[in-house]
Amino acid sequence: MQALAANIRAAGITQVRGKIVGDESYFNSRRGGPDTHYRASLETEGSLSGLAYDEGFTNRLEERLQRQPPLVAAQALAAALAADHVRVDKGTQITTGITPTDAQLITGVSSPSLSTLLALTNAPSNNFFAETLLKDLGARYGSGGSTPAGAAVVRDVMAEKFGLHPRLNDGSGLSRFDLTNAEQIVYLLRQMQSNPSFWTSLAIAGVSGTMQDEMLHTRAAGNCRGKTGTLHDVANLVGYCRAANGDQLVFAFLMNGLTDSDGGHELEDLAGEALAKYKG
């Protein structure tokens, strides 16, 4: 937001006359995914929006959700402009709406690269980013900025590029409708193994992301990388391990119907350690 305000100032704007309007219409206004019946969730995604600020949370402690993310974003822009010495009168109306078709573009801020967004999504297992990226796919390549439209794009690509047909209807994997098997995942991981952006986006055992505290002080630390998945009764771990004989092993451990997902992850860590010790 500070960069956007600085760019507006650099474009020669010294005062705001009229309204500051936040437009979230690139996405629909549903705040969550299908796991919450599309309602915002403090525990999972945050508050989804086509114009989101701080993932829809009211503070860094993530204790409460914003009711109107585009309005909060517009308010944040007003504050950033004032801080950068662009005059915003006290009575300036800050609201939400749709950008007029004849609006003139003043400036903008470029998105981080997709490889950066993947790393911000996969390694920490960020559900907000996952769901937002899915909606973005729907807006750019599908029928609109919605979760179903994005899921349809992903299903089409999976079928066309990889011949895979998982049951999928969200971006984070939190939906109970999602369904696949270890064989499909291992096949996909093999195809993605040579993609550097995907490879570097994964958490590393004992080093980073959701695997930072896993497999510590074992041969797996630094040699296994992957993606975790957790529900209260589900523990998944998929990825790659460099074995003791030098082979790169691809794996998918999926556990359902658990009474303790932490216990499931502990078993998966032991399995990862065994892969890292494998000598052929």
FIZA-293740 format. One line per field, with one value per residue: chain; z, y, x of N, C-alpha, C, CB in turn; residue in one letter; residue number from 0. Coordinates in steps of 0.1 Angstrom, whole numbers, plus 5000, padded with zeros to 4 digits. Glycine has a CB too. Layout:
unit	[A,...]
n_Z	[Z,...]
n_Y	[Y,...]
n_X	[X,...]
ca_Z	[Z,...]
ca_Y	[Y,...]
ca_X	[X,...]
c_Z	[Z,...]
c_Y	[Y,...]
c_X	[X,...]
cb_Z	[Z,...]
cb_Y	[Y,...]
cb_X	[X,...]
code	[A,...]
pos	[NUM,...]
//
This chain:
unit	[A,A,A,A,A,A,A,A,A,A,A,A,A,A,A,A,A,A,A,A,A,A,A,A,A,A,A,A,A,A,A,A,A,A,A,A,A,A,A,A,A,A,A,A,A,A,A,A,A,A,A,A,A,A,A,A,A,A,A,A,A,A,A,A,A,A,A,A,A,A,A,A,A,A,A,A,A,A,A,A,A,A,A,A,A,A,A,A,A,A,A,A,A,A,A,A,A,A,A,A,A,A,A,A,A,A,A,A,A,A,A,A,A,A,A,A,A,A,A,A,A,A,A,A,A,A,A,A,A,A,A,A,A,A,A,A,A,A,A,A,A,A,A,A,A,A,A,A,A,A,A,A,A,A,A,A,A,A,A,A,A,A,A,A,A,A,A,A,A,A,A,A,A,A,A,A,A,A,A,A,A,A,A,A,A,A,A,A,A,A,A,A,A,A,A,A,A,A,A,A,A,A,A,A,A,A,A,A,A,A,A,A,A,A,A,A,A,A,A,A,A,A,A,A,A,A,A,A,A,A,A,A,A,A,A,A,A,A,A,A,A,A,A,A,A,A,A,A,A,A,A,A,A,A,A,A,A,A,A,A,A,A,A,A,A,A,A,A,A,A,A,A,A,A,A,A,A,A,A,A]
n_Z	[5000,5007,4987,4965,4972,4971,4944,4933,4943,4930,4904,4903,4917,4942,4958,4968,4954,4957,4959,4975,4963,4968,4948,4945,4925,4908,4918,4930,4959,4979,5009,5019,5014,5001,5023,5044,5038,5021,5038,5056,5075,5105,5114,5091,5061,5063,5051,5021,4991,4961,4965,4988,5020,5041,5043,5051,5078,5110,5125,5132,5149,5140,5151,5146,5119,5090,5081,5057,5034,5009,5016,5038,5026,5009,5028,5040,5018,5017,5042,5037,5015,5028,5046,5028,5021,5003,5000,5017,5023,5054,5052,5031,5012,5017,5003,4988,4955,4919,4894,4871,4836,4821,4835,4844,4843,4867,4880,4892,4911,4906,4906,4928,4914,4900,4909,4934,4947,4948,4966,4989,4993,4994,5011,5038,5039,5033,5034,5026,5005,4987,4982,4971,4948,4933,4928,4912,4890,4880,4873,4854,4834,4834,4839,4856,4887,4909,4933,4923,4895,4893,4902,4882,4861,4870,4871,4844,4833,4847,4836,4808,4806,4822,4823,4845,4870,4895,4922,4928,4944,4956,4966,4987,4997,5019,5017,5021,4999,4981,4966,4960,4951,4962,4940,4919,4929,4932,4905,4895,4910,4900,4874,4879,4890,4877,4876,4885,4900,4913,4927,4945,4961,4980,5014,5036,5053,5086,5082,5068,5065,5069,5076,5091,5118,5117,5115,5126,5133,5119,5090,5072,5075,5056,5034,5026,5011,5008,5009,5034,5047,5066,5085,5112,5114,5095,5080,5059,5039,5013,4987,4981,4986,4992,4989,5008,4990,4969,4952,4940,4957,4952,4970,4986,5014,5028,5051,5065,5085,5111,5147,5158,5143,5147,5156,5133,5116,5129,5124,5096,5095,5105,5084,5063,5073,5070,5042,5036,5046,5029,5011,4988]
n_Y	[4988,5012,5015,5018,5043,5059,5058,5071,5096,5102,5103,5128,5136,5155,5161,5147,5149,5144,5111,5082,5050,5016,4988,4956,4939,4922,4896,4875,4882,4864,4853,4831,4796,4765,4748,4762,4769,4791,4812,4837,4828,4826,4807,4794,4804,4833,4863,4864,4883,4903,4926,4927,4933,4928,4901,4901,4903,4921,4928,4922,4901,4884,4882,4890,4893,4913,4930,4943,4939,4954,4980,4985,4983,5005,5025,5021,5029,5056,5065,5059,5076,5101,5099,5100,5126,5134,5153,5145,5154,5158,5153,5136,5112,5078,5047,5018,5004,5002,5004,5031,5028,5046,5054,5068,5054,5059,5050,5020,4989,4963,4928,4903,4878,4847,4825,4835,4838,4812,4801,4815,4804,4775,4765,4776,4767,4783,4791,4812,4824,4803,4799,4824,4825,4805,4817,4837,4824,4815,4840,4849,4829,4815,4814,4835,4854,4833,4806,4781,4785,4788,4763,4747,4755,4744,4717,4712,4717,4698,4675,4678,4683,4664,4641,4634,4631,4643,4648,4679,4710,4733,4756,4753,4727,4721,4714,4689,4676,4673,4649,4624,4601,4583,4574,4591,4615,4610,4606,4632,4647,4636,4646,4673,4676,4687,4713,4744,4765,4753,4733,4748,4760,4743,4731,4723,4696,4699,4724,4745,4762,4744,4721,4726,4719,4692,4658,4664,4663,4640,4619,4627,4655,4683,4668,4659,4672,4688,4689,4695,4684,4690,4681,4678,4651,4641,4635,4643,4639,4647,4645,4647,4628,4626,4598,4576,4562,4580,4582,4600,4600,4597,4604,4598,4601,4594,4598,4590,4594,4596,4597,4614,4638,4647,4625,4610,4625,4622,4595,4597,4612,4594,4576,4592,4596,4569,4567,4585,4571,4550,4526,4512]
n_X	[5008,5020,5038,5021,5009,5031,5037,5015,5019,5043,5033,5024,5002,4988,4967,4935,4905,4872,4858,4872,4873,4869,4872,4861,4853,4866,4866,4840,4818,4820,4832,4846,4856,4842,4843,4835,4810,4812,4815,4834,4863,4878,4897,4907,4907,4908,4895,4882,4886,4884,4897,4917,4931,4957,4950,4924,4922,4918,4940,4975,4976,4956,4930,4904,4880,4878,4848,4842,4863,4871,4865,4882,4906,4905,4904,4929,4945,4939,4950,4977,4982,4979,5000,5021,5022,5001,4973,4944,4914,4896,4868,4866,4849,4850,4845,4829,4826,4821,4845,4844,4838,4851,4873,4905,4937,4961,4984,5001,5008,5030,5023,5039,5061,5048,5062,5071,5047,5038,5057,5050,5026,5028,5049,5044,5018,4995,4963,4947,4961,4961,4933,4928,4945,4932,4907,4917,4926,4902,4890,4908,4911,4888,4852,4848,4856,4855,4853,4842,4846,4874,4882,4872,4889,4913,4907,4903,4929,4944,4933,4938,4967,4979,4964,4949,4923,4913,4889,4879,4872,4880,4907,4924,4923,4907,4881,4857,4848,4869,4889,4913,4940,4969,4984,4977,4987,5015,5022,5017,5035,5059,5058,5061,5085,5108,5102,5114,5102,5080,5094,5111,5092,5083,5080,5108,5121,5129,5139,5122,5090,5059,5072,5093,5098,5098,5111,5135,5171,5176,5184,5166,5162,5166,5168,5144,5115,5083,5047,5024,4992,4964,4935,4912,4909,4925,4957,4982,5011,5031,5056,5091,5121,5156,5173,5196,5211,5213,5192,5163,5134,5099,5069,5038,5019,4989,4964,4933,4903,4912,4917,4934,4952,4978,4992,4991,5007,5031,5037,5040,5063,5081,5080,5091,5117,5126,5126,5146,5168,5170,5188,5187]
ca_Z	[5000,5008,4973,4957,4976,4966,4930,4931,4946,4919,4892,4903,4925,4954,4966,4964,4953,4954,4967,4973,4961,4967,4939,4946,4916,4900,4924,4937,4972,4989,5018,5022,5005,5003,5036,5054,5030,5015,5048,5061,5086,5113,5115,5079,5049,5065,5044,5007,4984,4950,4970,5002,5027,5053,5043,5057,5093,5115,5130,5129,5157,5133,5161,5141,5105,5084,5075,5043,5030,5000,5023,5046,5016,5005,5040,5041,5008,5022,5052,5031,5008,5037,5051,5018,5018,4994,5008,5017,5033,5065,5048,5019,5013,5014,5001,4978,4943,4907,4887,4859,4824,4815,4845,4838,4851,4871,4883,4898,4917,4900,4915,4928,4904,4904,4918,4947,4953,4951,4978,5000,4995,4996,5022,5050,5038,5034,5028,5020,4992,4979,4977,4962,4935,4926,4922,4902,4878,4874,4867,4842,4824,4834,4838,4866,4899,4919,4936,4913,4882,4894,4903,4869,4853,4875,4867,4829,4831,4852,4826,4795,4807,4830,4822,4859,4872,4909,4925,4934,4943,4963,4964,4999,5001,5031,5014,5022,4986,4974,4967,4950,4957,4962,4927,4911,4934,4929,4891,4893,4915,4890,4862,4883,4897,4870,4876,4896,4908,4922,4936,4956,4969,4990,5027,5037,5066,5096,5077,5065,5063,5078,5079,5098,5131,5114,5111,5131,5137,5112,5077,5064,5076,5045,5023,5022,5010,5004,5012,5044,5047,5079,5091,5125,5112,5082,5080,5046,5036,5000,4983,4976,4996,4986,4997,5011,4978,4959,4944,4944,4958,4952,4979,4990,5025,5030,5063,5068,5096,5123,5159,5162,5131,5151,5156,5119,5111,5135,5116,5083,5097,5105,5070,5056,5077,5064,5028,5035,5049,5019,5004,4976]
ca_Y	[5000,5023,5016,5024,5057,5066,5059,5081,5109,5104,5107,5143,5138,5162,5162,5139,5157,5134,5099,5070,5039,5003,4980,4942,4932,4912,4884,4876,4887,4853,4855,4819,4785,4756,4742,4771,4773,4803,4823,4840,4819,4830,4796,4788,4813,4847,4869,4865,4895,4908,4937,4923,4940,4920,4888,4903,4903,4934,4932,4912,4889,4877,4879,4893,4894,4925,4928,4948,4940,4965,4993,4985,4986,5019,5033,5020,5037,5070,5067,5058,5088,5112,5097,5104,5140,5137,5158,5138,5161,5151,5149,5127,5099,5065,5038,5008,5005,4996,5014,5035,5023,5057,5058,5069,5048,5068,5042,5007,4982,4950,4916,4895,4867,4835,4816,4840,4835,4797,4799,4821,4796,4761,4763,4778,4762,4795,4788,4825,4826,4792,4802,4836,4821,4798,4826,4845,4815,4816,4853,4851,4819,4808,4821,4846,4853,4825,4794,4771,4788,4785,4749,4742,4757,4735,4703,4711,4716,4685,4664,4680,4682,4652,4629,4631,4635,4644,4655,4691,4721,4745,4758,4749,4713,4720,4709,4674,4671,4670,4635,4619,4590,4584,4571,4603,4625,4606,4609,4646,4651,4632,4655,4687,4676,4695,4727,4750,4773,4744,4726,4756,4764,4733,4731,4714,4689,4705,4737,4756,4760,4735,4709,4731,4712,4678,4650,4670,4655,4627,4621,4633,4669,4689,4658,4656,4684,4684,4697,4688,4686,4686,4684,4672,4637,4638,4639,4640,4644,4643,4652,4641,4625,4621,4586,4574,4558,4591,4583,4610,4592,4605,4597,4604,4594,4599,4592,4595,4588,4596,4604,4624,4641,4649,4612,4606,4632,4616,4583,4601,4616,4582,4571,4601,4592,4556,4569,4592,4561,4539,4524,4504]
ca_X	[5000,5029,5044,5010,5007,5043,5036,5005,5026,5053,5026,5021,4990,4991,4954,4924,4892,4862,4857,4882,4864,4875,4864,4865,4845,4873,4861,4827,4820,4819,4844,4853,4855,4831,4844,4827,4798,4816,4816,4847,4867,4890,4906,4912,4912,4907,4883,4885,4881,4891,4906,4919,4942,4961,4943,4910,4922,4918,4953,4985,4973,4946,4920,4891,4880,4872,4835,4842,4877,4875,4865,4894,4917,4903,4908,4944,4951,4937,4960,4990,4984,4982,5014,5031,5020,4991,4963,4931,4906,4889,4855,4866,4841,4857,4834,4831,4818,4826,4853,4837,4844,4860,4883,4918,4947,4972,4996,4998,5019,5030,5023,5051,5061,5041,5071,5071,5034,5038,5065,5042,5014,5030,5058,5037,5005,4987,4950,4942,4968,4956,4920,4929,4950,4922,4897,4924,4926,4888,4888,4917,4910,4875,4840,4847,4865,4848,4859,4839,4852,4888,4883,4870,4901,4923,4904,4906,4943,4949,4929,4945,4981,4984,4955,4944,4909,4909,4877,4884,4863,4886,4921,4932,4922,4899,4868,4855,4845,4881,4892,4923,4947,4984,4989,4976,4996,5029,5024,5018,5048,5070,5058,5064,5098,5118,5098,5121,5093,5073,5103,5116,5080,5079,5086,5119,5121,5139,5144,5114,5076,5052,5080,5105,5100,5096,5122,5147,5182,5176,5189,5156,5163,5173,5168,5130,5107,5070,5035,5016,4978,4958,4922,4912,4909,4933,4971,4988,5024,5036,5068,5103,5132,5168,5177,5210,5218,5213,5179,5152,5121,5086,5061,5025,5013,4975,4957,4920,4896,4921,4912,4945,4960,4992,4997,4993,5019,5043,5039,5045,5077,5089,5081,5100,5130,5129,5129,5159,5178,5170,5201,5185]
c_Z	[5000,4994,4964,4959,4970,4951,4926,4933,4934,4906,4892,4910,4938,4963,4960,4965,4949,4963,4965,4974,4960,4959,4940,4936,4907,4905,4928,4951,4983,4996,5021,5011,5008,5016,5047,5048,5025,5025,5052,5073,5092,5114,5102,5069,5053,5058,5030,5000,4972,4953,4985,5008,5040,5055,5050,5072,5098,5121,5128,5138,5151,5143,5156,5126,5101,5079,5060,5038,5020,5006,5032,5037,5012,5016,5042,5030,5012,5032,5046,5022,5017,5043,5041,5013,5006,5002,5006,5028,5042,5061,5036,5021,5009,5014,4992,4966,4931,4899,4874,4847,4818,4825,4839,4848,4854,4873,4888,4905,4911,4910,4916,4917,4909,4912,4932,4954,4956,4964,4990,5003,5000,5009,5036,5050,5040,5027,5021,5006,4982,4973,4968,4949,4927,4920,4911,4889,4871,4867,4854,4831,4824,4833,4847,4878,4910,4922,4926,4899,4882,4895,4890,4860,4857,4870,4852,4826,4835,4842,4813,4796,4813,4829,4836,4861,4887,4911,4933,4933,4951,4960,4975,5003,5014,5029,5015,5009,4978,4976,4956,4957,4955,4948,4918,4916,4931,4914,4889,4898,4906,4879,4866,4889,4890,4870,4888,4906,4918,4932,4948,4965,4980,5003,5027,5051,5074,5092,5076,5064,5073,5082,5087,5111,5129,5111,5115,5135,5131,5098,5068,5064,5064,5033,5018,5021,5005,5009,5023,5042,5059,5081,5104,5125,5100,5084,5067,5045,5022,4996,4978,4987,4988,4995,4999,4999,4966,4951,4950,4945,4959,4961,4981,5002,5028,5041,5065,5080,5109,5135,5164,5150,5135,5151,5142,5113,5117,5128,5102,5084,5098,5092,5062,5060,5071,5049,5027,5038,5039,5012,4991,4978]
c_Y	[5013,5026,5023,5039,5065,5068,5069,5095,5112,5107,5121,5146,5144,5163,5153,5148,5147,5122,5090,5058,5026,4994,4965,4933,4922,4897,4886,4880,4876,4853,4843,4808,4776,4749,4749,4776,4788,4815,4825,4832,4824,4819,4791,4799,4827,4852,4872,4877,4897,4920,4935,4930,4932,4907,4889,4902,4918,4938,4920,4899,4880,4872,4881,4895,4908,4922,4932,4950,4952,4978,4995,4989,5000,5029,5033,5028,5052,5074,5068,5071,5100,5111,5101,5118,5143,5141,5150,5146,5153,5146,5140,5115,5087,5054,5027,5010,4999,5007,5018,5031,5034,5062,5058,5063,5057,5061,5028,5001,4968,4939,4910,4884,4855,4826,4821,4837,4821,4795,4804,4812,4782,4759,4765,4773,4773,4793,4801,4826,4815,4795,4815,4833,4813,4807,4834,4837,4816,4829,4855,4841,4812,4817,4833,4843,4846,4812,4783,4773,4785,4770,4742,4743,4746,4721,4701,4709,4703,4674,4665,4677,4669,4640,4625,4638,4635,4651,4667,4702,4733,4746,4753,4735,4711,4714,4694,4668,4667,4655,4631,4606,4591,4583,4584,4614,4622,4609,4624,4651,4648,4642,4669,4687,4685,4710,4735,4758,4764,4738,4735,4762,4755,4735,4720,4709,4695,4718,4748,4752,4751,4723,4713,4723,4697,4671,4656,4660,4641,4630,4628,4649,4674,4680,4655,4670,4680,4694,4688,4692,4681,4690,4677,4657,4632,4643,4634,4646,4639,4651,4643,4639,4620,4610,4585,4569,4568,4592,4594,4602,4601,4597,4605,4595,4601,4591,4598,4588,4587,4602,4614,4626,4642,4635,4607,4613,4626,4603,4586,4606,4604,4575,4579,4598,4579,4558,4575,4582,4550,4538,4515,4489]
c_X	[5009,5035,5033,5009,5019,5042,5026,5011,5036,5046,5021,5008,4993,4979,4944,4912,4881,4863,4870,4873,4872,4866,4870,4859,4853,4870,4847,4829,4819,4833,4852,4852,4844,4831,4837,4814,4799,4815,4831,4850,4879,4901,4913,4917,4914,4894,4887,4879,4890,4900,4907,4931,4945,4953,4929,4910,4923,4931,4962,4983,4962,4935,4906,4892,4873,4858,4834,4856,4880,4874,4877,4906,4917,4908,4923,4951,4950,4948,4974,4993,4987,4996,5025,5028,5011,4978,4950,4923,4898,4875,4854,4859,4849,4847,4839,4822,4825,4833,4846,4845,4854,4870,4897,4928,4958,4985,4992,5010,5018,5029,5036,5050,5053,5049,5072,5058,5032,5045,5057,5030,5018,5038,5051,5023,4994,4974,4944,4948,4963,4942,4920,4934,4940,4912,4904,4924,4912,4885,4896,4914,4896,4863,4839,4855,4858,4856,4855,4845,4867,4890,4881,4882,4912,4920,4906,4920,4949,4945,4937,4960,4987,4976,4950,4931,4906,4896,4881,4874,4868,4901,4930,4932,4914,4886,4867,4851,4857,4885,4903,4929,4962,4990,4989,4986,5011,5032,5025,5031,5060,5070,5063,5078,5108,5114,5104,5112,5085,5082,5107,5104,5077,5086,5097,5120,5132,5144,5134,5099,5070,5060,5093,5108,5098,5109,5135,5158,5181,5182,5179,5156,5171,5173,5154,5123,5093,5059,5027,5001,4972,4944,4922,4913,4917,4947,4977,5002,5028,5048,5079,5113,5144,5173,5192,5218,5218,5201,5170,5139,5110,5076,5048,5019,5000,4968,4944,4914,4903,4913,4922,4954,4975,4999,5000,5005,5032,5047,5045,5059,5086,5091,5091,5114,5135,5133,5143,5170,5179,5183,5200,5186]
cb_Z	[5012,5018,4968,4959,4991,4970,4924,4940,4959,4918,4890,4889,4926,4952,4966,4973,4943,4940,4963,4984,4949,4981,4924,4960,4907,4902,4936,4936,4975,4982,5030,5035,5004,4992,5040,5059,5039,5003,5060,5064,5080,5127,5121,5072,5038,5059,5052,4999,4993,4938,4967,5004,5030,5066,5050,5052,5099,5125,5146,5132,5171,5126,5174,5147,5098,5073,5083,5042,5024,4988,5032,5054,5004,5001,5053,5040,4994,5027,5063,5022,5000,5049,5056,5006,5016,4985,5005,5021,5025,5077,5046,5015,5005,5025,4996,4985,4940,4898,4883,4859,4814,4810,4858,4836,4844,4884,4893,4887,4933,4892,4910,4942,4900,4891,4912,4947,4943,4940,4977,4996,4982,4985,5022,5054,5047,5030,5038,5029,4994,4986,4989,4969,4937,4935,4934,4906,4882,4885,4877,4846,4827,4848,4839,4869,4903,4915,4950,4912,4878,4906,4913,4862,4855,4890,4870,4822,4838,4865,4824,4790,4814,4844,4816,4869,4864,4917,4934,4927,4947,4978,4962,5011,5003,5038,5000,5033,4978,4980,4965,4946,4950,4972,4920,4912,4949,4932,4883,4900,4929,4885,4857,4894,4896,4857,4876,4891,4900,4913,4928,4950,4960,4984,5038,5033,5064,5096,5063,5052,5049,5072,5066,5102,5141,5103,5096,5142,5152,5111,5071,5068,5090,5049,5026,5033,5000,5009,5000,5058,5034,5090,5081,5133,5112,5070,5092,5034,5047,4989,4994,4964,5007,4985,4990,5023,4973,4951,4944,4935,4971,4938,4992,4978,5038,5017,5075,5055,5092,5121,5171,5174,5124,5165,5163,5111,5114,5150,5114,5077,5110,5115,5063,5058,5093,5065,5022,5045,5063,5010,5013,4965]
cb_Y	[5000,5021,5003,5017,5059,5058,5045,5079,5108,5091,5097,5148,5125,5175,5177,5127,5169,5130,5091,5071,5041,4997,4985,4937,4941,4914,4879,4863,4898,4839,4862,4813,4777,4745,4740,4783,4772,4806,4820,4855,4805,4834,4784,4780,4811,4854,4882,4852,4907,4911,4951,4908,4955,4928,4877,4892,4895,4936,4935,4918,4893,4865,4887,4905,4883,4932,4936,4961,4927,4964,4993,4972,4976,5022,5028,5005,5035,5073,5056,5046,5091,5111,5083,5094,5147,5124,5173,5123,5170,5159,5161,5124,5101,5062,5045,4994,5019,4990,5008,5051,5019,5069,5049,5084,5035,5075,5049,4997,4981,4948,4906,4888,4863,4828,4816,4855,4839,4789,4806,4835,4794,4755,4771,4793,4750,4808,4784,4837,4824,4779,4804,4847,4813,4787,4836,4848,4801,4814,4864,4850,4808,4801,4812,4848,4866,4822,4789,4770,4803,4792,4743,4748,4771,4735,4701,4723,4727,4682,4665,4694,4694,4656,4618,4636,4627,4651,4646,4695,4717,4745,4773,4757,4707,4734,4713,4672,4681,4679,4626,4629,4576,4574,4560,4609,4626,4591,4603,4653,4645,4618,4656,4691,4662,4690,4728,4758,4781,4733,4722,4768,4766,4719,4728,4721,4674,4695,4735,4762,4755,4731,4702,4746,4717,4676,4648,4680,4654,4621,4608,4629,4673,4691,4646,4647,4694,4671,4700,4693,4680,4692,4679,4677,4631,4645,4632,4645,4641,4645,4661,4649,4615,4633,4573,4564,4545,4589,4569,4622,4583,4608,4595,4605,4595,4599,4592,4593,4575,4603,4594,4619,4653,4655,4602,4610,4647,4613,4575,4612,4625,4571,4570,4615,4591,4547,4579,4603,4555,4541,4518,4507]
cb_X	[4991,5040,5048,4997,5006,5056,5032,4993,5033,5061,5014,5020,4981,4997,4950,4923,4893,4862,4845,4893,4855,4877,4866,4861,4837,4889,4870,4819,4809,4817,4840,4847,4868,4831,4859,4836,4785,4807,4807,4849,4869,4886,4899,4902,4902,4919,4878,4882,4880,4882,4899,4920,4938,4961,4951,4902,4934,4907,4951,4999,4969,4952,4922,4885,4872,4880,4824,4834,4882,4866,4852,4896,4916,4889,4901,4948,4944,4923,4959,4992,4971,4971,5016,5030,5033,4987,4960,4933,4896,4888,4847,4881,4828,4869,4822,4829,4815,4815,4867,4836,4834,4851,4883,4922,4953,4968,5006,4993,5017,5043,5012,5052,5076,5036,5085,5074,5023,5044,5078,5038,5007,5038,5071,5036,5002,4994,4940,4945,4983,4956,4911,4937,4963,4915,4893,4938,4929,4878,4892,4931,4921,4874,4828,4833,4869,4833,4856,4824,4850,4894,4873,4858,4906,4924,4889,4900,4951,4943,4914,4942,4986,4986,4962,4955,4899,4920,4867,4897,4849,4882,4924,4927,4935,4898,4863,4844,4837,4892,4880,4934,4942,4990,4982,4962,4995,5032,5012,5006,5050,5068,5044,5054,5103,5120,5082,5132,5084,5066,5116,5123,5068,5082,5076,5132,5123,5150,5151,5118,5074,5039,5085,5102,5091,5086,5122,5144,5182,5162,5193,5142,5168,5187,5175,5123,5114,5067,5026,5020,4971,4967,4910,4900,4895,4927,4979,4979,5034,5024,5073,5110,5128,5179,5171,5212,5212,5224,5172,5152,5122,5081,5068,5015,5023,4967,4966,4911,4891,4934,4910,4953,4955,4993,4988,4981,5018,5040,5026,5036,5078,5083,5067,5097,5130,5117,5119,5159,5175,5158,5211,5196]
code	[M,Q,A,L,A,A,N,I,R,A,A,G,I,T,Q,V,R,G,K,I,V,G,D,E,S,Y,F,N,S,R,R,G,G,P,D,T,H,Y,R,A,S,L,E,T,E,G,S,L,S,G,L,A,Y,D,E,G,F,T,N,R,L,E,E,R,L,Q,R,Q,P,P,L,V,A,A,Q,A,L,A,A,A,L,A,A,D,H,V,R,V,D,K,G,T,Q,I,T,T,G,I,T,P,T,D,A,Q,L,I,T,G,V,S,S,P,S,L,S,T,L,L,A,L,T,N,A,P,S,N,N,F,F,A,E,T,L,L,K,D,L,G,A,R,Y,G,S,G,G,S,T,P,A,G,A,A,V,V,R,D,V,M,A,E,K,F,G,L,H,P,R,L,N,D,G,S,G,L,S,R,F,D,L,T,N,A,E,Q,I,V,Y,L,L,R,Q,M,Q,S,N,P,S,F,W,T,S,L,A,I,A,G,V,S,G,T,M,Q,D,E,M,L,H,T,R,A,A,G,N,C,R,G,K,T,G,T,L,H,D,V,A,N,L,V,G,Y,C,R,A,A,N,G,D,Q,L,V,F,A,F,L,M,N,G,L,T,D,S,D,G,G,H,E,L,E,D,L,A,G,E,A,L,A,K,Y,K,G]
pos	[0,1,2,3,4,5,6,7,8,9,10,11,12,13,14,15,16,17,18,19,20,21,22,23,24,25,26,27,28,29,30,31,32,33,34,35,36,37,38,39,40,41,42,43,44,45,46,47,48,49,50,51,52,53,54,55,56,57,58,59,60,61,62,63,64,65,66,67,68,69,70,71,72,73,74,75,76,77,78,79,80,81,82,83,84,85,86,87,88,89,90,91,92,93,94,95,96,97,98,99,100,101,102,103,104,105,106,107,108,109,110,111,112,113,114,115,116,117,118,119,120,121,122,123,124,125,126,127,128,129,130,131,132,133,134,135,136,137,138,139,140,141,142,143,144,145,146,147,148,149,150,151,152,153,154,155,156,157,158,159,160,161,162,163,164,165,166,167,168,169,170,171,172,173,174,175,176,177,178,179,180,181,182,183,184,185,186,187,188,189,190,191,192,193,194,195,196,197,198,199,200,201,202,203,204,205,206,207,208,209,210,211,212,213,214,215,216,217,218,219,220,221,222,223,224,225,226,227,228,229,230,231,232,233,234,235,236,237,238,239,240,241,242,243,244,245,246,247,248,249,250,251,252,253,254,255,256,257,258,259,260,261,262,263,264,265,266,267,268,269,270,271,272,273,274,275,276,277,278,279]
//
